[in-house]
Amino acid sequence: MPDKKPMKGTRFGLLGQIIIAIIIFAALSGLYSLLVGDKAKVTDISLSQTAAMVNAGQVKSIVVSGNVLHITANDGSEDVSKKEDESSITDTLKNYGVTPDMLAKTSITIEDTSGAGFWLLTVLPIALPIIFMLFFLWFIFVQMRGGGGGMKAMSFGQSKARVTDPDDKKKRITFADVAGNEEAKQELAEIVDFLKNPQKYLDIGAKIPKGVLLTGNPGTGKTLLARAVAGEAAVPFFHLSGSEFVEMFVGVGASRVRDLFDQAKKASPAIIFIDEIDAVGRSRGVGVGGGNDEREQTLNQILVEMDGFEPTEKLVVMAATNRADVLDSALLRPGRFDRRVLLNLPDRKDRELILKIHANEKPLEKNVDLSVVASRTPGFSGADLESLMNEAAIFAARHDRKTLTQKDILDAIEKVMIGPERKSHLHTKREREIVAYHEAGHAILATALPHADPVHKVTIVPRGSAGGYTMNIPLEDRKLETKAQFLDDIVVSLGGYAVEKMIFGDVTTGPSNDLQVSTKIARNMVTKWGMSESLGPIAYEGTNRTMFGGEGIGQREYSQDVERKIDEEISSIMKSSLQKAHDTLQTYKDALEAVAKKLLEVETLEQDEYNKLIKPFGLVGKTKDA
């Protein structure tokens, strides 16, 4: 629910802005041509020619403006002539031989040359083109700079914060709009109470933290929760990103920080929310330019401002980041961001509540069970679930349905996790057979091994970059993984590789991703989790890392002999897992053949169909009720 309204001048692209400026300039040029364009038809003639025309009776009227004669002929044409300043028009014409009778027949008008109109007509032809050009250049400059109605340079050091008014009911969010994260809500409820009733805390000598740092995985609702705090407390919400402080000019970011805090103090009680604060809050002394670069000056100003207001000012600074580990220690000391609130990925119960919130404005069929959807989405964040429900609505609209079905939502899960179906991607007959046995191998091993996750779906329909896939989802959300579970996961990952060698006597590029995943698990078991019997409970990965260009450069903290043992242990785990996969598939080869042939026939097997198919072969599918 964005707060920012599009600024004037940024609504169109740069090309459109230039075209608009050219149209305006052309219109003004046309107006100028109407005003002064007729002068191109006027010709200059001598006084003798003027006298000859008067004597010939060809002149209708003469208008005298100073020493300039504007002559209108009987045929409507116009000419200009000049006379001497000292003599009158009648004397001048008589001197050139015009008879009194002809002079009497000619209309002569004398204009006052001292009025404002004369000077306007004299100056306007010169000034108007200059005014047009200056206006054109000003308009182009403002559009390119993004100024909404004035020069953006004049507000270069001003804050760009978007302010949400507490009286705006459409944009106001409360804790009721945020599902899950109950512990985080409880932590933040104190902040809400302080903003509502500050005197209760001040009377007892308590100080509410000035800064609250929200940390967690992307999409867990950090920004949403910050807005909910402002909504619950009914105070103004100043929202901007850390990157909006920084410009190429040193000092601009610090100026914007000062302006932001000045605005918030005037509106207090209020909340300042800085999203992605790691853009300016990274540890100092490691960037280009030492301590004098723009980012570090901006950080210094934030630190100074947070020290510069007292709890009585009823101002709370909230910030969000995915990388709390890279923040400067001065930001995290007591008196600044000393309260940290961790937002975890939602568990199954919270996922169901989040799905219900995102389904409020979407018509669902009566048989839609969001608990099933929640069980199939472990590891999904709140943002992922919102995207999931949106994709389901798109599926329904694409098929001209007015309501969302269970299939729409389940298909949306697979699109979000793996990618869209590629029905136009055709396998050859042999490739389809290889893919069918490959996925059947994964499924049989996942069912046969006691610590592997149960099979929810097997398909050979290409989706995303996968030629087919087996969906393994745990029955319950797990916070801890055991060594036995990791070993079984490796065996299941190697199922496609093992079955290709066993059935076809050769391997393809299909298992490439399986090998990467299983090898990474084996390496982490040895180097991070102490799950190697020969190497023991030691973490061998480097803890000190130098950040350069966003990548970690690890320092090896063990000898070459240990490195060789690590490689040998990883190789041993992979080889023993491959042998276990091969032996298990040989044991249940009849079930493997049955699943592969059924996949070649129907392409997709859901959990119930798969469990019925393997039951005659002594395999029992894992379900929640089992």
N, C-alpha and C positions, 0 to 999 in steps of 0.2 A: 504494500500500500504506500507508494512513494509520496513524499511530501513536496518534492520540488516541482514547481510549475515551469514550463518552458519559457525562457526569456525571449523577449522580443529581439529579433535579429538573429536568433539561433534556430528558429523554427524551420527555415529553409536551408538548403545547402549553399555553399559559397557561390556556385554558378548561378543559382536562382537569385541570390542577393545582387549579384552584379547585373543580371538582366533587369531586375526591378529598378536599379539605379539608372541604367541606360534608358529605360522607358520614361522615367521621371525627367531625366535630362532632355530627352527628345520632346516631351510635352512642353517643358518650359521654353525650349528653343523655338517650338512652333508658336507659342504665345508671343515670344519676342519678335518673331517674323511678322506676325499680324500687326504688332504695334509700329514697327519701324520699316517693314518690308516695302511699303509703297514708295518710299523715297528713292528706290532704284529707278522708278519711272520718270522722275523729275530731271530735266536737263537745264544746264546753265546757258544763258544767252546774254549778249551785251546790251547796253542801254540803247544803242542805235537800233538794234533789232527790235527792242521793246517799243521804241517810238514808231518805227515803221509799221509794226503790227497794230498799234493804236490808231494811226492815221488810216490804215486799211480797214478799220472796223472789225478786226479779228479778235480783240480782247474783250472778254466779258466782265472781268473784275481784276483789281489789283489790291493785294493785302500787303501793307507796309509794316514790317517788324524791325524797327531800328533802321539800319541801312540795307536790309534785305527786302526784295520785292518778290512776292509770291504771285505769279501771273497765271490766271485761268483763262484759256482760250474758249471761243464759242463752241469748238468741237469737243470740249471737255479735257483736253490735254493741259498739263501743267508745266510751267517753266519757272526758273529762278534767275533773278538778276540783282545787281547791287548798284546803289547810288552813293553819292558822297554824303558824309555825315552832316555837313554844315547846311546843305541846301534841302528844300522841301521837294516832294515828289512832283508837284505842279510846276515849280520853277525848272526842275531838271528836264521834264518832258518838253516844256516850252523852248528851252535852250536847244533841244534836239529837233525842233521844227514841228511839234505837235500843235495843231490848230485848236483854239478854244472850243470850237464846236465838237470836235472829236473827243476832246478831253472831258467835255460835259456829258457825253454819252457813255463814258467809262465809269464803272463803279469803283471808287477808291476808298479803302478802309485802313485806318491807322490803328495798330495794336499797341497796347502798353507792354513795354519790354522789361519792366521792373518787377513783375509779379512772380510768385513762386512757381506758377505753371511754366513760365518761360525757362526758368532755370532747371525745372524738372525735365522738360523736353530736351534741354541742352545737355544735361549730365547723364540722363537715363541711357541713351545709346552707348555711352562709354562704360557706365557702371554696371549695367545689367548683365553683359557677358561675363564680367569678372565675378559678380555675385553668383551667377549660374555655375561657373567653374568651381568656386570655393565650396558651394553647397554640394556639388557632385563629389568632390574629393572628401569632404567631411562625411558624407553618407557612406561612401565605400569604406572609409577608415573605421567608422563605428560598426558596420556590419562585419568586417573582418575581425575586429577585436571582440565582437560579441556583446557590445554595449546595448542595453535594453532601451535606453531613452536618453542616455547621456554618455559621456566619455568613460570608458571602463578604466582608463588610466587614472582617472580621478579617484576611483575606489579600489586601487590596486592592493592596498594593504588592509582592506576591510575583510571581515570574516565572511565566509561563504556558507555559513550554517543554515540549514533548513529548520524552521521553527514550526512545531506542531502546537497549535493552540489547544488548551485543555477543554475549551468549550466546543471544539469541532467534533461533533458526535460521530461523523462518518469516519474520521481518522483515529479516533480514540480506541485504544486497545487495553484490555484489562487481563488479569490472571486467568479469568474464565476462558479467554481466547487462546491460552497457551496450555496445551495438554502435556502431561508428564513433567519431569524435573521438579518434583515436589520439594526435594531438599533445597534446591536453588531458590524456589519461591519462598521458602521459610526464611532463608538467609536474607532475601531482599525485602521481606515483609517489615523488617526493622527499619529499613531505609524509608519505606512508605510511611510508617508510623511517625518517624522523625519529621518528615516533611509536612505531615498533617498536624502533629502535636509536638513541636520542638521544645516547648517549655517544660514538658514532663521530663525530658532527659536532662535539660540544662539545670533544672532545680535540684536534681540529685547528683549533679557533677559528672554526668556521663557525656562522653564525646562520641558522636556517631562518626565513623570513618569518612574522610573527605573523598576518598577515591575507592571505587569498586571495579575490580578487573574481572571480566567474564571470559573464561577460557573454555576451550572444547573443540571438537572436530567441526569442520565446515558443515553448515546446514543444521546444527543442533538447536538453533533458535536464539542466539545471543542478542542479535538486534531486536528481535521480536520481544524478548523478555525485558530488555531495557525500555522499550516503548510501553510495555505493560506496567512497569514501575511508575512511569510518568502518568499513565492513564489512571492507575489506582490512586495516586497521590493528587491527581487533578492539578498538575503544575506544567508550565511550559517545558517543551522538550527541544533542546538545541542539538541537532544531529548533523554530523559531517564526518568525512573519512580522513584518516591521517595523511593521505597523499594530497589532500586539498590544501594543506598548509604550505607545501613545498613548491617553490617556483625557481626559475633559473637565477633570479636576482637575490643575492644574499640580503637577509633582513626582512624580506616580505613575509615569510612564515612567522617570524617572531611578532611582527606587527599584527598579523591576523589572529594570533593567539591572544594578544592583549585586547584586541577589539572584541573577540568572542567572550572573554571573561567579563569585560565591561558590560556587554549587552545582557549576559546572564545575571550579573549582580543587580542590574536595574530591574530585571523581571523576577527576582527571587521572591519566594522559593521556586527553584528551577533545577533542571537536570541538564548537564552537558554530557553528550554521548559522543565519544571519538571511536569510530569503527576502524578496524585494522590499524591499531596504534603502533604496531611494529614497523610501519612505514616511516615513522619519525622517532620511535622509541628504542631503536636497537642500541646495543652497547656502544658507547663512545670510544674514540681513539683507534678504531679499526677501519674507518672510511677514508676515502681519498680527500686530502686537504686537512688531515689532522683534526684539530678542534675548531677550525674556523669555517667549515663548510655550512651550507644552508640548513641541512637536516639537523646538525648538532646544535646550531643556534636556536632552531625551533624547539628542540627538546629542552634546552636550557631555559627557554622562556616558559614552557609548560611547568617545569619544576618550580620556577620562581612564582608563577601565578598560583600554584597549588599551596605554596607556603604563605601566600599573601592574603588569604581570607580566613576568617575565624568561623567556628561552628555556628555562631549566632547569625551568620549571613544566610543560612538556610540554602546552601548551594552544594550539590553533590555532583561529582565528576565520575562518570562511568565510561569504561573503555572495553573493547572486545579485541581478541586476537586468537589466532590458531597456534601461535608460536610464543608462548610465554617464556620459553627457555632462552630466547635471544634478546629479551628486554634488558635495558640498562638497570643495574642494581639500585640506582638512585630513585627510579620510578617505583620500586617495590618496597622501599623502606617504610617503616611506620610513619604515619602523617601524610602519606601520599596514597598510592594504591596498595594499602595494607590489608584490604579484604579481598580475597580471591574466591570466586564462585565458579566451580567446575560444572560444566554441562556435559553429561554423558549421552551416548547414543541411547535411544529409547529401547526399553525391553518390550516383550510381547504385549503386555497390558497397556503400556503407554502408546505403543504403535496403534493399537485398536482405538484408543481415545483420540489420537491425532487423526486417524482416518475418518472418524465420525465427524470431527470438526470440518475437515476438507470436503466431506460429503454432504454438508448441511444444505448447500445451494445446488446440489446435483440430484436429480430424481433417480432413485434406485428401485429396481424391481424387488418384490417382496422376498424372493429367495436369495438375495445377496447376503452373504455371511462375512462380515468384515473380520471376524475372528480368524477365519481361514486365511484371509489375506494377510493378517498380522503374523500368522504362523509361518507364512512363506516369505517374509521379508526381514529376516534377521540381518542386522548390520545396516539397515536403512535409517537414514537421518530424517528429521522432520521435513527438510526440503525435498528429499527423495520421495517421501510419501505424498507430498503435495504434487510433485511432478507425476507420480504414478496415477493419482486420481484425475489429473488433467489429461493425461494420455488416454485413460479409459473413456473420458467424456468425448475426446476426439474420435476414438474408435466408434462410439455409439452414433455420433453425428455423421461420421463418414458413411455409415450404413443406414442413414435416415431413420434412426430410432429416437424416440422421445425419452427413453429411460436407459440406465446403465445396467447391464447384465453381469453376472458373476464371471462369465467368460471374458467380457471386456476388461475387467479389472485384472484377471489372471494373465491375460495376454499382455496387458500393460506392464506387469511385473517383469516379464521376460524381455520386453523391449527396453525397459530401463536398465536391467541387469546386463543384458547381452547385446541387444541391438534389434533393429527391425528384421522381420522375415524377408528372406530373399527368394521368393518363389520362382522368380525368373532365372535363378542360378541353377542350371541343370547339370547333374552328375551323369557321367557315363554309367553303364550297367555295372562295370567292375568297381567304379568308385563308390556307387551306392552300396554295393555289397561290403566293401572295406569299411565304410562309415558305419553300416549296420552292425558288423561284428565288433568294431571299435567301441561303440557306445554300449553294446550288450556286455562287453567285457567290463567296462566301468560299473554297470548296473549289477552284474552278478557278484563282483567282488564287494561292492557296497552292502549287498544283502548278506553275503556269507560271512564277512568279518564282523566280529562282535562289537568293535569300538568305532565302526564307520557310521556315518550319518545315513539315514534311510533315504530310499529313492522316492521322489515325488513325481518325476516325469522323465521319460526317455524319448528322444525324437531324432530323426535324421533329416529334418527340415532345416536348411541353412538359415542361420540368423546371425546378423552382425558379421564378424570375421570367422565364425565357427561353422564347419560343415554339418555339424549335429552336436547335441549336448545331452548330458545326463544331469538332472537337477537333484542334488543332494542337499537336504536341509535338516539341521538338527531338530530333534523333538522339543528341546528346551534351550533357551538362551543360556550360553555358558560364559562365565567370566574367566574360568581357568581351564587350561587344556592339559591333558596328561601325556606322558611319553607313549603309552599304548595307543592313544588316539592319533597322535602324530604319525606313528609307524603305520597304522592302518590307512591313514590318509595318503601316505606315500604309496602304499601298495595299490590303493584304488586308482591313484593318478597314473601309475604304470600299467594299469589294466589294458589300455588301448595298445600300448607298445607290445605288451606280452602276447595279446591275442593276434596281432598282425603277424608276429613271428611264428606263432603256433599254427594258425590256420593257413596263412599264405606263404610262409617261409621267407618273408621279406618284410621290411619296414618302410613306411612312407614319411612324408613331412608332417602328417597329421598330428602325431604325438609331441610336436615341438614345444607347445605351450605346457603340456603335461610335464615334460621333462624339466622345464624351467621352474615350474611351481614346486615339484617334488624335490629338486636339488636345493632350492632355497630353504625349504622346510628342514632338510637334512643338515644344511650348513648352520642354520640357526640353532638346531638341537645341539650341535657340537660346540659352537662358538659363543652362544648367548645364554642358553638355558641349562647348561651343565648336564645334558642327558647322554653323555658318552661314558661308557664304563671304563675305557682305557685312558681317557684324558682327565676324567674326574670333574668335580663341580667347580670349574674355573671359567670365567668369562674372558674369551680371547679377543673379542672385538675391541678396536681402539675406542677409548672414551674421549680423548682430546682430539678435536677436529677443527681444522682451520677452514672457515667459510670463505670461499672465493667464487664469485659469480653464481652464488646460490647452491653450489655443490660442496659436499663434504670431502676433504682430503684426509684420509685416515692415516694415523701413524701406527706402524706395526709395533706391538709391545711384547713380542715373543720371538724366539729364535727361529732360524730356518729349520732346525730339527723338529720343533713343535709344529711349524707350518706343514712340514711333510706328513707328520702324524695326523694333522687335521684333514689333509687331503685323503689320506688312507682311510680314516674313519668315515668320512663322507662317502667314499667309494664303497666301503664295506656295507654301509646302510643301504645304499642304492642297489647293490648287487643282491644282497639278501632279500630285499623287498621285491625285486624283480623275480627271484626264484620262488618266493611265496606266492606271488601273483600267478606265475605259471602253474605251480602245483595246484592251487585252488581252482583255477580255470579247467585244468585237466579233470579234477574231481567232479565238477559240475558242467562238463562239456555238453551233455544233453540239454541242460537248461539254457546254456549259451546258444546252442543251435536254435532252440525254439524261440528265444527272444529275438535273435537276429532275423530269422525268417519272418516272424510276425512284424518286425519293423519294416522289412522290405515290402510287406503287404499293405500295412496301414500307415506307416511313416511315424506315427506318434502313439505312445502308450502312456496313459495316465496312471496314477498310483494304484487304483483299484484293479484296473485291467492287468497291470504288470504283476501284482501280487497273486491274482488268480492264475496267471499263466505259469508262474514258477512253483506254485504250491505242489503240483504232482511230482516235482523233482526233489522234494525234500527241503526246499527253501521256504522260509517263512518271512514275509515282508514285515518290516518294522513299522509299527503304527503306534499312535499315542495310547491306544487301548491295550496293546499287546504287552 
